[in-house]
Amino acid sequence: LLGVLLGAAYALSGRWDAWRQVAQHELTAARALGDRPAEAMALHQLGTRALCVGDTSTARELLQAALRLRTAIGASAAAAVTQHNLS
């Protein structure tokens, strides 16, 4: 949750590198803990950040990974948000 809040603050203030670092730490921690919803959130955040900075190929890759994971765990509302960003 702290990472999400920090990420949102960094995104709103245009601190793209800080946002990426926080989301990358979230991803590492989520994978270490086996927390699939948190992993999906981190992938979504990293993909959204890539989209914001114009890195569309990375954005697509990360958002598709987030979508697959969110769909697999049955997080349909979260998957819809990720699908929206992919569109």
N, CA, C and O of each residue as an XYZ file, in Angstrom:
348
protein
N       0.826     -1.195      0.000
C       0.000      0.000      0.000
C       0.873      1.263      0.000
O       0.577      2.224     -0.710
N       1.924      1.257      0.779
C       2.813      2.422      0.807
C       3.391      2.701     -0.569
O       3.488      3.853     -0.990
N       3.777      1.634     -1.271
C       4.321      1.804     -2.611
C       3.318      2.400     -3.567
O       3.674      3.229     -4.404
N       2.061      1.989     -3.455
C       1.011      2.525     -4.321
C       0.824      4.016     -4.059
O       0.696      4.810     -4.991
N       0.808      4.384     -2.782
C       0.646      5.802     -2.432
C       1.830      6.633     -2.914
O       1.646      7.713     -3.474
N       3.046      6.131     -2.696
C       4.228      6.844     -3.184
C       4.211      6.937     -4.705
O       4.494      7.985     -5.285
N       3.871      5.814     -5.338
C       3.820      5.802     -6.794
C       2.846      6.814     -7.341
O       3.140      7.500     -8.320
N       1.693      6.915     -6.720
C       0.692      7.892     -7.167
C       1.219      9.314     -7.014
O       1.050     10.145     -7.907
N       1.852      9.587     -5.893
C       2.410     10.932     -5.667
C       3.494     11.248     -6.694
O       3.541     12.354     -7.232
N       4.365     10.274     -6.963
C       5.429     10.495     -7.951
C       4.849     10.662     -9.351
O       5.328     11.490    -10.126
N       3.828      9.887     -9.678
C       3.213      9.994    -10.998
C       2.573     11.366    -11.188
O       2.746     12.005    -12.226
N       1.839     11.808    -10.181
C       1.157     13.106    -10.289
C       2.126     14.273    -10.366
O       1.814     15.316    -10.941
N       3.308     14.090     -9.779
C       4.297     15.173     -9.805
C       5.306     15.010    -10.946
O       6.235     15.809    -11.072
N       5.125     13.979    -11.776
C       6.010     13.787    -12.922
C       7.389     13.277    -12.558
O       8.334     13.447    -13.329
N       7.521     12.662    -11.412
C       8.822     12.106    -11.006
C       8.904     10.665    -11.507
O       8.768      9.716    -10.735
N       9.129     10.522    -12.809
C       9.037      9.240    -13.499
C      10.045      8.212    -12.991
O       9.698      7.044    -12.817
N      11.281      8.630    -12.754
C      12.293      7.681    -12.280
C      11.978      7.195    -10.873
O      12.155      6.014    -10.575
N      11.524      8.072    -10.021
C      11.161      7.671     -8.654
C       9.980      6.708     -8.690
O       9.956      5.732     -7.940
N       9.007      6.970     -9.549
C       7.852      6.081     -9.688
C       8.310      4.688    -10.118
O       7.861      3.682     -9.569
N       9.213      4.638    -11.112
C       9.721      3.357    -11.590
C      10.456      2.610    -10.482
O      10.278      1.402    -10.328
N      11.270      3.311     -9.719
C      12.027      2.661     -8.646
C      11.103      2.074     -7.589
O      11.309      0.942     -7.152
N      10.109      2.809     -7.181
C       9.157      2.317     -6.177
C       8.419      1.086     -6.712
O       8.301      0.080     -6.013
N       7.927      1.166     -7.942
C       7.183      0.044     -8.514
C       8.086     -1.176     -8.700
O       7.637     -2.308     -8.518
N       9.337     -0.961     -9.057
C      10.266     -2.077     -9.217
C      10.527     -2.756     -7.869
O      10.611     -3.982     -7.799
N      10.655     -1.968     -6.805
C      10.813     -2.541     -5.463
C       9.560     -3.313     -5.056
O       9.650     -4.380     -4.447
N       8.400     -2.771     -5.393
C       7.138     -3.468     -5.115
C       7.096     -4.813     -5.839
O       6.688     -5.822     -5.263
N       7.515     -4.823     -7.088
C       7.505     -6.049     -7.877
C       8.441     -7.096     -7.268
O       8.080     -8.266     -7.137
N       9.627     -6.667     -6.906
C      10.596     -7.585     -6.290
C      10.051     -8.169     -4.999
O      10.147     -9.375     -4.770
N       9.479     -7.320     -4.154
C       8.926     -7.780     -2.871
C       7.740     -8.714     -3.091
O       7.634     -9.746     -2.430
N       6.856     -8.360     -4.007
C       5.679     -9.188     -4.268
C       6.083    -10.577     -4.746
O       5.518    -11.581     -4.312
N       7.052    -10.625     -5.632
C       7.507    -11.928     -6.131
C       8.172    -12.740     -5.023
O       7.975    -13.952     -4.935
N       8.955    -12.077     -4.181
C       9.609    -12.775     -3.072
C       8.589    -13.354     -2.098
O       8.805    -14.424     -1.528
N       7.493    -12.655     -1.911
C       6.449    -13.094     -0.979
C       5.411    -14.013     -1.628
O       4.588    -14.614     -0.938
N       5.458    -14.116     -2.952
C       4.440    -14.892     -3.655
C       3.077    -14.223     -3.632
O       2.050    -14.899     -3.695
N       3.061    -12.899     -3.543
C       1.819    -12.123     -3.483
C       1.424    -11.739     -4.910
O       1.860    -10.712     -5.431
N       0.603    -12.570     -5.524
C       0.249    -12.377     -6.933
C      -0.547    -11.099     -7.191
O      -0.290    -10.431     -8.192
N      -1.502    -10.728     -6.334
C      -2.191     -9.449     -6.573
C      -1.222     -8.256     -6.523
O      -1.332     -7.335     -7.332
N      -0.288     -8.272     -5.586
C       0.684     -7.178     -5.499
C       1.624     -7.192     -6.697
O       2.025     -6.137     -7.190
N       1.974     -8.385     -7.162
C       2.816     -8.491     -8.362
C       2.093     -7.892     -9.565
O       2.682     -7.148    -10.350
N       0.816     -8.225     -9.700
C       0.026     -7.689    -10.811
C      -0.076     -6.165    -10.729
O       0.016     -5.478    -11.746
N      -0.267     -5.642     -9.521
C      -0.339     -4.188     -9.342
C       0.976     -3.528     -9.746
O       0.976     -2.503    -10.428
N       2.090     -4.110     -9.327
C       3.390     -3.537     -9.669
C       3.623     -3.566    -11.178
O       4.113     -2.593    -11.751
N       3.275     -4.672    -11.819
C       3.401     -4.747    -13.276
C       2.521     -3.700    -13.951
O       2.934     -3.057    -14.915
N       1.309     -3.537    -13.436
C       0.393     -2.526    -13.973
C       1.006     -1.121    -13.826
O       0.983     -0.325    -14.764
N       1.548     -0.835    -12.649
C       2.149      0.478    -12.407
C       3.355      0.720    -13.315
O       3.508      1.801    -13.882
N       4.201     -0.291    -13.444
C       5.373     -0.153    -14.322
C       4.938      0.047    -15.773
O       5.527      0.851    -16.496
N       3.911     -0.681    -16.194
C       3.415     -0.514    -17.557
C       2.775      0.836    -17.792
O       2.964      1.447    -18.844
N       2.023      1.300    -16.821
C       1.386      2.610    -16.931
C       2.429      3.712    -16.975
O       2.307      4.665    -17.745
N       3.450      3.579    -16.150
C       4.541      4.548    -16.148
C       5.235      4.573    -17.510
O       5.524      5.644    -18.044
N       5.502      3.388    -18.073
C       6.135      3.319    -19.390
C       5.267      3.993    -20.444
O       5.776      4.667    -21.340
N       3.966      3.808    -20.332
C       3.035      4.461    -21.245
C       3.133      5.984    -21.118
O       3.129      6.699    -22.121
N       3.220      6.464    -19.902
C       3.300      7.912    -19.651
C       4.563      8.543    -20.229
O       4.547      9.704    -20.637
N       5.647      7.787    -20.265
C       6.896      8.345    -20.793
C       7.107      8.009    -22.273
O       8.164      8.298    -22.835
N       6.089      7.394    -22.903
C       6.145      7.152    -24.332
C       6.844      5.872    -24.751
O       7.118      5.689    -25.937
N       7.141      4.985    -23.819
C       7.790      3.711    -24.130
C       6.698      2.670    -24.350
O       6.420      1.848    -23.477
N       6.082      2.719    -25.533
C       4.898      1.906    -25.777
C       5.183      0.410    -25.835
O       4.338     -0.385    -25.424
N       6.335      0.010    -26.326
C       6.609     -1.432    -26.390
C       6.768     -2.022    -24.992
O       6.254     -3.107    -24.718
N       7.471     -1.324    -24.109
C       7.600     -1.782    -22.723
C       6.257     -1.730    -22.026
O       5.908     -2.644    -21.278
N       5.501     -0.676    -22.263
C       4.175     -0.544    -21.659
C       3.302     -1.723    -22.046
O       2.653     -2.324    -21.189
N       3.280     -2.054    -23.305
C       2.447     -3.161    -23.785
C       2.864     -4.477    -23.123
O       2.016     -5.243    -22.667
N       4.152     -4.728    -23.074
C       4.664     -5.965    -22.472
C       4.270     -6.080    -20.997
O       3.782     -7.121    -20.557
N       4.486     -5.004    -20.242
C       4.191     -5.035    -18.808
C       2.691     -5.075    -18.533
O       2.243     -5.799    -17.645
N       1.927     -4.312    -19.278
C       0.476     -4.303    -19.078
C      -0.147     -5.642    -19.476
O      -1.086     -6.104    -18.828
N       0.366     -6.262    -20.528
C      -0.140     -7.587    -20.891
C       0.178     -8.610    -19.803
O      -0.652     -9.469    -19.504
N       1.364     -8.528    -19.212
C       1.718     -9.433    -18.110
C       0.799     -9.191    -16.917
O       0.338    -10.139    -16.280
N       0.535     -7.931    -16.619
C      -0.373     -7.602    -15.513
C      -1.776     -8.129    -15.801
O      -2.427     -8.680    -14.914
N      -2.237     -7.963    -17.027
C      -3.569     -8.425    -17.406
C      -3.679     -9.943    -17.287
O      -4.667    -10.453    -16.758
N      -2.679    -10.662    -17.771
C      -2.696    -12.125    -17.663
C      -2.769    -12.559    -16.202
O      -3.545    -13.447    -15.849
N      -1.967    -11.935    -15.366
C      -1.936    -12.301    -13.950
C      -3.251    -11.932    -13.268
O      -3.796    -12.731    -12.507
N      -3.756    -10.751    -13.528
C      -5.015    -10.322    -12.911
C      -6.170    -11.224    -13.360
O      -7.050    -11.545    -12.562
N      -6.171    -11.622    -14.605
C      -7.207    -12.526    -15.101
C      -7.074    -13.894    -14.433
O      -8.075    -14.492    -14.037
N      -5.850    -14.385    -14.308
C      -5.607    -15.706    -13.715
C      -6.053    -15.780    -12.255
O      -6.500    -16.829    -11.790
N      -5.930    -14.666    -11.538
C      -6.305    -14.690    -10.115
C      -7.749    -14.240     -9.892
O      -8.212    -14.151     -8.755
N      -8.444    -13.962    -10.973
C      -9.860    -13.600    -10.862
C     -10.123    -12.178    -10.423
O     -11.195    -11.879     -9.898
N      -9.164    -11.298    -10.629
C      -9.333     -9.886    -10.260
C      -9.916     -9.135    -11.461
O      -9.209     -8.393    -12.144
N     -11.196     -9.335    -11.705
C     -11.810     -8.819    -12.928
C     -11.871     -7.294    -12.985
O     -11.667     -6.716    -14.053
N     -12.146     -6.635    -11.874
C     -12.193     -5.166    -11.889
C     -10.800     -4.592    -12.173
O     -10.654     -3.653    -12.955
N      -9.793     -5.163    -11.534
C      -8.417     -4.706    -11.765
C      -7.997     -5.009    -13.205
O      -7.326     -4.195    -13.839
N      -8.389     -6.177    -13.723
C      -8.073     -6.536    -15.101
C      -8.697     -5.536    -16.077
O      -8.097     -5.201    -17.098
N      -9.892     -5.067    -15.760
C     -10.552     -4.088    -16.626
C      -9.771     -2.768    -16.676
O      -9.693     -2.128    -17.725
N      -9.204     -2.375    -15.555
C      -8.383     -1.154    -15.520
C      -7.139     -1.336    -16.385
O      -6.773     -0.455    -17.163
N      -6.500     -2.486    -16.236
C      -5.308     -2.762    -17.046
C      -5.677     -2.815    -18.529
O      -4.957     -2.274    -19.368
N      -6.792     -3.463    -18.851
C      -7.247     -3.532    -20.239
C      -7.483     -2.129    -20.792
O      -7.144     -1.846    -21.941
N      -8.054     -1.266    -19.988
C      -8.271      0.127    -20.407
C      -6.945      0.794    -20.775
O      -6.853      1.477    -21.795
N      -5.922      0.596    -19.943
C      -4.621      1.213    -20.241
C      -3.996      0.616    -21.491
O      -3.289      1.308    -22.222
N      -4.249     -0.658    -21.742
C      -3.750     -1.276    -22.975
C      -4.438     -0.705    -24.194
O      -3.849     -0.650    -25.274
N      -5.660     -0.285    -24.037
C      -6.411      0.249    -25.177
C      -5.942      1.649    -25.497
O      -6.452      2.273    -26.427
